[in-house]
């Protein structure tokens, strides 16, 4: 078994242990009112070789646990790929009590903090400017800028040339201490219900519109069992890079077993259209 396979298995073990379980005979990532949802959720779960939680959480606790275990998986996986994408990375979960709980902590969006203060001092401006720019994604991955010594580690690139490269944020001395560059914004959805997926699209568009600098990776990770519901988030381009399923091969097998043609067709459309991938693909896409 490869290291990535082992890590993916541990990711699933933690999800099964702490999150995925039954309530009144129905798995907590299924829609109790949908037979198809219940069947597909069951099909995924039986292909995960780990015991399910005997006391699964509910409400917002499910979402926060899903965020934390996904952040853990990505941090471990990117460490494996350090030879492909070197750098010092910071991983932040939105609910954690750290400064990096929203995008204003990062280089491309620092200016929004000033805008927020202005609106706080002048509430009448809120009606004009709104507040949707203050995006708080579930997981934020930032890259720490480099000391000149790190940049010159293999050969002299900067030493003796103080008058060049004075504006790039990747050079630590060009910015205030502690400023990170936002590398990725990741939204996590345990399930997809009604129009909640549109909130992710709105956040993605605000990340694109309000940046100063390059656009970070903007992705979503879901545990929703129904492809037709995943499609509400995954179909289309221009906002979200791609959607990643916590157990895509297991979902594919569950959909085939169900013999549900509409779900099968939608799943094939999403995968062949490069709009849906497995969680194990995400570290590589972040390293690209």
Helices and strands as residue ranges (DSSP letters): H 3-18, E 22-23, E 26-27, H 35-45, H 60-80, E 89-93, G 103-105, G 107-109, H 111-121, G 123-125, H 126-129, E 139-144, H 148-151, G 172-174, E 180-189, H 197-209, E 217-222, H 227-234, E 242-245, H 248-258, H 261-272, E 276-278, H 279-287
